Amino acid sequence: MTDIRKETDSLGEVDVAADKLWGAQTQRSLEHFSIGKDLIPREMITAYATLKKAAANANQASKRLDDKRHKLIVQVCDEILAGQHHDMFPLHVWMTGSGTQFNMNVNEVISNRCCQIAGTPLGSKAPVHPNDHVNMAQSSNDTFPSAMNIAAGVNVKQRLIPAVKALHDSVAEKVKQWKDVIKIGRTHMQDATPLTLGQEWSGYQGVLADDLDRMEDGLKGVYRLALGGTAVGTGINSAPGFGEAASAEIAKLTGLPFVSAPNKFEALASHDAIVFAHGALTSVATGLFKIFDAAGLTLPNNGLVFRTRTIIVALLVGVVVTLLASLRPAMRATRVPPIAAVREGATLPPAGSTDSVRSVRRCSPSSASLSW
C-alpha cells in the first residue's frame, strides 16, 4: 500500500502520496478533474518555472522576499528548467477555469521541494509557503495567461523561427545554384512558358521570408504580459512596480523582449495576441504545404525534400498544438458577465448566495439556459 501524508488547504485535510511533491489543491484537482488524457503541455511547466523564478527575483530585489527563501525558490525553478520534477505536474488540461489548480500545482511543488532541500517535512510549508512566498504578488488570473505567452513566445522564437529560417537559407542557396537551369513553367498542370528553376524557387524563398516577418509581427503582442494585474486587472494584493520588474526579469531569463502589458484588464480578459500569432502560424503552415507540394512535383524522387517536409510540418504542428492546448484552460475560464444574467425574465440567486451566475436560468420559455 502506498504511504500517504496529510496535506492541508482552506477546505481541510487531504491524503497525498508520500513520494509526491504536490499538495492539497493539486490532489483535489486530480480527484475531481481527471478528464481525458490531455495533460497540461510540458512547455507550460518550464514557462511557469521561468515566471516563478522571475517573480522571486523581483520580490527579493524589492525586499519583500528574504534572501534565504529567494535562494531556495530559484534553486528549485532551475531544477525544473533543467528537466527535473516534470512528473510532479500531473494535471489535465480540462480543469476548473483560469488554470488555478495548475498555478497551485507549481506553487506546491516548489514549496515542497524547498522543504526537502531545507530538511523540513513535506507539507509543512516552511520555510517556503506556496501562496505567501512562491505566489507572492501574483494570482492565477495573471500568471496563467502570462505563462501561456511565455510558452508561445519561447517556442515560436527559439524552435519554429530558427527551423523556418534554416529552410529559407537552404532554399536561397538553391535559387543561386539553379539560376541558369531552364525549365517549362506549368499552370493548371499543363506546360506554359519557360523560366529558370532558380526563379521558381525564389518564389518559395519569398514565401518563407514573408512568413518569418509575419511570425515576428505576431509575437509583438505575445510579449506583453498580464503579470501584475492579479485577479481582475487592478493589481490588488500585488505591489507597486511588480509587474514591470517581473516582466523585465522574464525578458532577462528568456532573452526575449517581454514587457508588462500597458492595460492589464485587456491582458487578463483577452487572448487576442495569441489568436493573432496563431494566424501567422497558419500562414506558415499554408506556405509550407504549398512549397513542398510544388517541390514534390518538381523533384518527385527527392528523399531529402520529403524528410524536410516531414520535419518542418511536424515541428509546426507541435508548436500549434502547444499554443492551442495552452489556451484551453484559459478559454474555459470565460465566465458569464453579470450583466448577461440581468435581463428581462431572468432570476438571480438570493442576496448573499454563493451560487455562480452560470447557474441562473432565464424564465422565458423561448430562451435557452445560461449553461457554461
C-alpha positions, 0 to 999 in steps of 0.5 A: 500500500502506498504511504500517504501524508496529510496535506492541508488547504482552506477546505481541510485535510487531504491524503497525498502520496508520500513520494509526491511533491504536490499538495492539497489543491493539486490532489483535489484537482486530480480527484475531481478533474481527471478528464481525458488524457490531455495533460497540461503541455510540458512547455507550460511547466518550464514557462511557469518555472521561468515566471516563478523564478522571475517573480522571486527575483523581483520580490527579493530585489524589492525586499519583500522576499528574504534572501534565504527563501529567494535562494531556495525558490530559484534553486528549485525553478532551475531544477525544473528548467533543467528537466527535473520534477516534470512528473510532479505536474500531473494535471489535465488540461480540462480543469476548473477555469483560469488554470488555478489548480495548475498555478497551485500545482507549481506553487506546491511543488516548489514549496515542497521541494524547498522543504526537502532541500531545507530538511523540513517535512513535506507539507509543512510549508516552511520555510517556503509557503506556496501562496505567501512566498512562491505566489507572492504578488501574483494570482492565477488570473495573471500568471496563467495567461502570462505563462501561456505567452511565455510558452508561445513566445519561447517556442515560436522564437527559439524552435519554429523561427530558427527551423523556418529560417534554416529552410529559407537559407537552404532554399536561397542557396538553391535559387543561386545554384539553379539560376541558369537551369531552364525549365517549362513553367506549368499552370493548371498542370499543363506546360506554359512558358519557360523560366529558370528553376532558380526563379521558381524557387525564389518564389518559395524563398519569398514565401518563407521570408514573408512568413518569418516577418509575419511570425515576428509581427505576431509575437509583438503582442505575445510579449506583453504580459498580464503579470501584475494585474492579479485577479481582475486587472487592478493589481490588488494584493500585488505591489507597486512596480511588480509587474514591470520588474517581473516582466523585465526579469522574464525578458532577462531569463528568456532573452526575449523582449517581454514587457508588462502589458500597458492595460492589464484588464485587456491582458487578463480578459483577452487572448487576442495576441495569441489568436493573432500569432496563431494566424501567422502560424497558419500562414506558415503552415499554408506556405509550407504545404504549398512549397513542398507540394510544388517541390514534390512535383518538381523533384518527385524522387527527392528523399531529402525534400520529403524528410524536410517536409516531414520535419518542418510540418511536424515541428509546426504542428507541435508548436500549434498544438502547444499554443492551442492546448495552452489556451484551453484552460484559459478559454474555459475560464470565460465566465458569464458577465453579470450583466448577461444574467440581468435581463428581462425574465431572468432570476438571480440567486438570493442576496448573499448566495454563493451560487455562480451566475452560470447557474441562473436560468432565464424564465422565458420559455423561448430562451435557452439556459445560461449553461457554461 
